[in-house]
Amino acid sequence: MQELVGRITALDPVASESLRVISYFDTLVEGHATAEALLRAASVLTGCAVGFAADETVMRVDGAGIRSRGPVRAEPGRWASHAIGEGWFAWVERTGDAHTNDEMVLERLSFGLRISLERTHPVAIARRNLEILIDPAESPEARAAAARRLRVDVGELRMAAAPAGEPGSALGGGAAVVVTPVGRVRASIVRDSTAATAAPPAAAPAVPTGSPTRQGLGLSVLAVDAPRSWQTALLALRLTTPAEPVVDAGRLGSVLLLVEAAEASAAPQPDALAIERLVQEDPRNLPHLELIVRAESIRAAAAASGVHHSTMQARVAELSEQLGFDARSAEGRVRLSLALRLYRLGANRF
């Protein structure tokens, strides 16, 4: 690296300074530097105060490299900042125009902090254990050990899935963002009367209060079977709608078996495809179809939508013709209910 820096200095002094910054932080990371040491290094390189925020941990050092005492406010919109991880960030308090290497310093500082915090921060450790807990590739022994580290009752637990970006989905010590085929989803352990009631590690912040707008709840299982609960929580999340924002896999009964079979099959689902075509033709068809299933009768559906009974009757007849079965009959309503769930399973993305 030093030889490379020497060669580049003669050609491009700015590029050589960037390489020096990279080399400087790489050395600190290899030496397992603490978060405070990394901040002091960034302060020396920029001549400015720098800081980072990771959940409830906020640290700042001034332009002289001295750690600030007392409460520190994290203001990402005020200063140049760089993401460290999910909801974590570092910043440089540069007044006036940014200097040439400010961006590089921020990037390497964030990289170093991420490695340091993942090794030492209680929230990061808890997230990593949660990822182990729900990973089917991990051994049962590894999952049981992760459950103990999370202070979760190894006898029984339930997982919850929620879109990562929705309100109430902020990460705490008991949650982790998982990249899935349907998008980024927040995984967390349900802590209620029917599941694990133990708190997260004492040093970690509690799971944020407030519920996400949409949430899927998994089956109650032994801790070593947490991947099963997570898989069913994710399926339940994919079945949510604005009218049914929370779906509990434990209450789906035989519907869960049908949904899992459809998910495992590569064969197209004709009824779900018919609904997809109707929605593409007119998005208003979807709430009409859902109302047909939820309402006790066509008359009740008409009252709920604010139209005359005869108008709704004609609309249901038209939709039935396009679906290829009579949605007004008892058998047709059951078929439509299942078709809607299969449609949501394929359409919901996060």
Secondary structure, DSSP 8 states (H G I E B T S, - for coil): -HHHHHHHHHH-HHHHHHHHHHHHHHHHHHTT--HHHHHHHHHHHHSSEEEEEETTEEEEE-TTS-B--S-----TTTSEEEEEETTEEEEEE--SS--TTHHHHHHHHHHHHHHHHHHH-HHHHHHHHHHHHT-TTS-HHHHHHHHHHTT--TT-B-EEEEETTSTT----TTEEEEEETTEEEEEEE--STTS------TTS----SS--SSEEE---B-GGGHHHHHHHHHHHHHT--SSS-EEEGGG-THHHHHHHHHHH--S--HHHHHHHHHHHH-TTHHHHHHHHHHSSSHHHHHHHHTS-HHHHHHHHHHHHHHHTS-TTSHHHHHHHHHHHHHHHHHH---
